[in-house]
């Protein structure tokens, strides 16, 4: 494949989770005006030599491509199979794609993901954004609820939520969130969680109420300054800023319940792996999660 080709790539293994992820990836490719690449990695189960009735035998990849072509007839679909094991194949594919999409099984009876070792390993190593989509995700799940007179496909998109650490406000992360919101014409909700820094010599656990208020004001100003050039670059995107006390994971999980996509960062300079907060978010978020690597 030409590395200059703009694609959204999705891993296909024949499971319901991967097919739901493929449908999400097809919608994302259409929104962005790029091709969709289907990738099946590893060994393909052997087909029977003489199928009953003489019907043509289709591989997992073939079936997925045909099914998606019916649902998205205008989409350029590229199907590819490789014998390379899943993790290295998907990591390599991510480097050649705008976004890599992977499926995850949903918890039975609970909201969230049951993310497999392959998805976690790829999200922890990929050079480009990786979106994890839970099994059962439907097109209407990323849009606002509608009444009986409005088709679900015409409803406005739910917000995109960005979890932003002001200690590492990476352009790759912020840019991906703004771009994703823009292609959906969706609002962008930016959440920064913080804990007041203790100062010696004060009561109340090392802080005074006035001291905490000053820190919060400074944090709000820092967030506004960080986002200002992005607001200027994407003037059509409605942006809401929120500074919250406490752990980021708690507030982002709350925000994901009312979102179409949660965008979080992964510091590539810290080496491969997802931090504890990121792992909790990808396991328990109620909407798809985009993990964006940045310096």
C-alpha positions as CSV (number, residue, x, y, z in Angstrom):
1,X,0.0,0.0,0.0
2,X,1.1,3.5,-0.8
3,X,1.9,5.3,2.5
4,X,0.6,8.5,1.1
5,X,-2.9,7.0,0.7
6,X,-5.3,8.4,3.4
7,X,-7.1,5.6,5.0
8,X,-9.0,4.5,8.1
9,X,-7.9,1.0,8.9
10,X,-9.9,-1.6,10.9
11,X,-8.8,-5.0,12.2
12,X,-11.1,-7.8,11.1
13,X,-11.1,-11.2,12.7
14,X,-14.7,-12.3,12.0
15,X,-16.0,-11.6,15.5
16,X,-19.2,-9.5,16.1
17,X,-17.0,-7.0,17.9
18,X,-14.7,-6.5,14.9
19,X,-17.6,-6.2,12.5
20,X,-19.3,-3.6,14.6
21,X,-15.9,-1.8,14.7
22,X,-15.7,-2.1,10.9
23,X,-19.1,-0.4,10.5
24,X,-17.9,2.4,12.9
25,X,-14.7,2.7,10.8
26,X,-16.7,2.9,7.6
27,X,-18.7,5.8,8.9
28,X,-15.6,7.5,10.1
29,X,-13.9,7.1,6.7
30,X,-17.0,8.6,5.0
31,X,-17.0,11.5,7.4
32,X,-13.3,12.2,6.6
33,X,-13.6,11.5,2.8
34,X,-10.9,8.8,2.9
35,X,-10.7,5.1,2.0
36,X,-11.4,2.2,4.4
37,X,-8.9,-0.5,4.7
38,X,-9.9,-3.9,6.2
39,X,-7.0,-5.9,7.6
40,X,-7.1,-9.5,8.6
41,X,-3.9,-10.6,10.3
42,X,-2.8,-14.2,11.1
43,X,-3.9,-17.5,9.7
44,X,-7.3,-17.8,7.9
45,X,-9.2,-20.9,9.0
46,X,-9.2,-23.5,6.2
47,X,-12.3,-23.5,4.0
48,X,-13.9,-26.9,3.0
49,X,-12.6,-28.3,-0.3
50,X,-16.1,-28.9,-1.6
51,X,-18.6,-26.6,0.0
52,X,-22.2,-27.8,0.1
53,X,-24.2,-26.9,-2.9
54,X,-21.1,-25.6,-4.7
55,X,-21.5,-22.1,-3.3
56,X,-18.4,-19.9,-3.4
57,X,-16.4,-19.9,-0.2
58,X,-15.8,-16.5,1.2
59,X,-13.1,-15.7,3.7
60,X,-13.7,-13.6,6.8
61,X,-12.2,-10.6,5.0
62,X,-14.4,-11.2,1.9
63,X,-17.6,-11.4,3.9
64,X,-16.8,-8.2,5.8
65,X,-15.9,-6.3,2.6
66,X,-19.2,-7.4,0.8
67,X,-21.3,-6.6,3.9
68,X,-19.8,-3.1,4.2
69,X,-20.0,-2.4,0.5
70,X,-23.8,-2.9,0.7
71,X,-24.1,-0.5,3.6
72,X,-21.6,2.1,2.3
73,X,-21.8,1.9,-1.5
74,X,-19.8,5.1,-2.2
75,X,-16.9,4.1,0.1
76,X,-13.6,3.0,-1.4
77,X,-12.9,-0.3,0.5
78,X,-9.5,-1.9,0.4
79,X,-9.2,-5.5,1.7
80,X,-5.9,-6.9,2.8
81,X,-4.8,-10.1,4.5
82,X,-1.4,-10.8,6.1
83,X,0.1,-13.9,7.8
84,X,1.9,-11.6,10.2
85,X,0.7,-12.0,13.8
86,X,-2.0,-9.5,14.8
87,X,-0.1,-7.1,17.1
88,X,2.9,-6.3,14.8
89,X,0.6,-6.3,11.7
90,X,-1.8,-3.8,13.3
91,X,0.9,-1.6,14.7
92,X,2.5,-1.4,11.2
93,X,-0.9,-0.7,9.6
94,X,-1.5,2.1,12.1
95,X,1.6,3.8,10.9
96,X,0.2,4.0,7.4
97,X,-3.3,5.2,8.4
98,X,-5.0,8.3,9.8
99,X,-6.7,6.1,12.4
100,X,-6.7,2.5,13.4
101,X,-10.0,1.0,14.7
102,X,-10.3,-2.1,16.8
103,X,-13.3,-3.9,18.3
104,X,-13.8,-4.9,21.9
105,X,-16.4,-7.2,23.5
106,X,-18.8,-5.4,25.9
107,X,-19.2,-6.5,29.5
108,X,-22.3,-8.7,29.8
109,X,-24.8,-6.7,31.8
110,X,-22.4,-3.9,32.4
111,X,-21.5,-0.7,30.5
112,X,-18.0,-0.6,29.2
113,X,-15.4,-2.6,27.3
114,X,-13.8,-6.0,27.9
115,X,-10.6,-5.0,26.0
116,X,-8.4,-7.9,24.8
117,X,-4.7,-8.2,25.0
118,X,-4.3,-7.5,21.3
119,X,-6.2,-4.2,21.4
120,X,-4.4,-3.1,24.5
121,X,-1.0,-4.0,23.1
122,X,-1.7,-2.2,19.8
123,X,-3.1,0.9,21.5
124,X,0.0,1.0,23.7
125,X,2.4,0.9,20.8
126,X,0.8,2.4,17.7
127,X,2.2,5.6,16.2
128,X,-1.2,6.9,15.2
129,X,-4.6,7.2,16.9
130,X,-6.3,3.9,17.8
131,X,-10.0,3.9,18.4
132,X,-11.5,1.1,20.5
133,X,-15.2,0.4,19.7
134,X,-17.3,-1.9,21.9
135,X,-19.4,-4.7,20.5
136,X,-23.0,-3.6,19.8
137,X,-22.1,0.0,19.0
138,X,-24.8,1.3,16.6
139,X,-24.9,4.4,14.3
140,X,-27.5,6.0,16.5
141,X,-25.3,5.6,19.6
142,X,-23.1,8.5,18.4
143,X,-26.0,10.9,17.8
144,X,-28.4,12.8,20.0
145,X,-31.7,11.1,20.8
146,X,-34.5,12.1,18.4
147,X,-38.3,12.0,18.3
148,X,-40.3,9.8,16.0
149,X,-40.3,12.4,13.2
150,X,-36.5,12.7,12.8
151,X,-34.5,9.9,11.2
152,X,-31.6,8.8,13.5
153,X,-29.1,9.5,10.8
154,X,-30.1,13.1,10.6
155,X,-29.8,13.8,14.3
156,X,-26.9,16.0,15.6
157,X,-23.8,14.2,16.8
158,X,-23.1,13.8,20.5
159,X,-20.2,15.8,21.9
160,X,-16.5,14.7,21.5
161,X,-14.9,14.7,24.9
162,X,-11.1,15.5,25.2
163,X,-9.3,14.6,28.4
164,X,-6.4,17.2,28.6
165,X,-3.5,17.2,30.9
166,X,-2.1,20.8,31.0
167,X,1.3,19.5,32.0
168,X,1.5,17.8,28.6
169,X,-0.9,19.8,26.2
170,X,0.3,18.0,23.0
171,X,-0.6,19.5,19.7
172,X,-1.2,16.0,18.2
173,X,-3.8,15.2,20.9
174,X,-5.6,18.5,20.8
175,X,-5.6,18.7,17.0
176,X,-7.1,15.2,16.7
177,X,-9.9,16.1,19.1
178,X,-10.7,19.4,17.2
179,X,-10.5,17.7,13.8
180,X,-12.8,14.8,15.0
181,X,-15.4,17.2,16.4
182,X,-15.2,19.3,13.2
183,X,-15.9,16.5,10.7
184,X,-19.0,15.6,12.8
185,X,-20.1,19.2,13.3
186,X,-20.2,18.2,17.0
187,X,-19.4,20.2,20.1
188,X,-16.1,19.6,21.8
189,X,-16.0,19.3,25.6
190,X,-12.5,19.7,27.1
191,X,-12.0,18.3,30.6
192,X,-9.0,19.0,32.8
193,X,-8.9,17.5,36.2
194,X,-6.6,18.8,38.9
195,X,-5.7,18.6,42.6
196,X,-4.7,21.7,44.4
197,X,-1.0,21.8,45.3
198,X,-0.3,21.8,49.0
199,X,1.6,24.8,50.5
200,X,3.4,24.7,53.8
201,X,2.5,27.0,56.7
202,X,-1.3,26.9,56.2
203,X,-4.1,25.1,58.0
204,X,-6.8,23.1,56.2
205,X,-4.5,20.4,55.0
206,X,-1.8,22.8,53.9
207,X,-4.1,25.2,52.0
208,X,-6.5,28.0,52.6
209,X,-9.8,28.5,50.7
210,X,-8.3,31.6,49.1
211,X,-5.2,29.8,48.0
212,X,-7.2,27.0,46.4
213,X,-9.4,29.6,44.5
214,X,-6.2,31.3,43.2
215,X,-4.9,28.0,41.9
216,X,-8.2,27.2,40.3
217,X,-8.3,30.6,38.6
218,X,-4.8,30.1,37.3
219,X,-5.7,26.6,36.0
220,X,-8.7,28.0,34.2
221,X,-6.6,30.7,32.6
222,X,-4.0,28.2,31.5
223,X,-6.6,26.0,29.9
224,X,-8.1,29.0,28.0
225,X,-4.7,30.1,26.8
226,X,-3.9,26.5,25.6
227,X,-7.1,26.2,23.6
228,X,-7.2,29.8,22.2
229,X,-5.1,29.1,19.0
230,X,-7.2,26.0,18.4
231,X,-10.4,27.9,18.7
232,X,-9.1,30.3,16.2
233,X,-8.1,27.5,13.8
234,X,-11.5,25.8,14.2
235,X,-13.9,28.7,14.6
236,X,-16.9,26.6,13.6
237,X,-16.5,24.2,16.5
238,X,-18.4,24.9,19.7
239,X,-16.0,24.4,22.6
240,X,-16.8,23.9,26.3
241,X,-14.0,24.0,28.9
242,X,-14.3,22.3,32.3
243,X,-11.8,22.4,35.1
244,X,-12.7,19.7,37.7
245,X,-11.3,18.8,41.1
246,X,-10.1,15.2,41.6
247,X,-8.9,12.4,39.4
248,X,-9.2,12.7,35.6
249,X,-10.6,9.1,35.2
250,X,-13.6,9.7,37.3
251,X,-14.6,12.9,35.5
252,X,-13.9,11.6,32.1
253,X,-16.0,8.4,32.7
254,X,-18.9,10.7,33.7
255,X,-18.4,12.8,30.6
256,X,-18.3,9.7,28.3
257,X,-21.8,8.8,29.3
258,X,-23.0,11.8,27.3
259,X,-20.4,11.6,24.5
260,X,-20.1,10.1,21.1
261,X,-16.3,9.7,21.4
262,X,-13.8,10.1,24.2
263,X,-10.3,11.2,23.2
264,X,-7.3,10.6,25.6
265,X,-3.6,10.9,25.2
266,X,-0.7,8.5,25.5
267,X,2.8,9.8,26.0
268,X,5.0,8.0,23.5
269,X,8.1,9.3,25.2
270,X,7.2,7.3,28.3
271,X,7.6,4.1,26.4
272,X,5.1,1.5,25.3
273,X,2.2,0.9,27.6
274,X,-1.0,2.6,28.9
275,X,-1.1,4.2,32.3
276,X,-3.5,3.0,34.9
277,X,-6.0,5.9,34.3
278,X,-6.0,5.2,30.5
279,X,-6.5,1.5,31.0
280,X,-9.4,2.2,33.3
281,X,-11.0,4.5,30.7
282,X,-10.7,2.2,27.8
283,X,-12.2,-0.6,29.9
284,X,-15.1,1.3,31.3
285,X,-16.0,4.1,29.0
286,X,-19.5,3.9,27.6
287,X,-18.6,5.3,24.2
288,X,-15.7,4.6,21.8
289,X,-12.3,5.7,23.0
290,X,-9.5,7.2,20.8
291,X,-6.0,6.8,22.2
292,X,-3.7,9.4,20.7
293,X,0.0,9.0,21.0
294,X,2.0,12.2,21.5
295,X,5.6,13.2,22.5
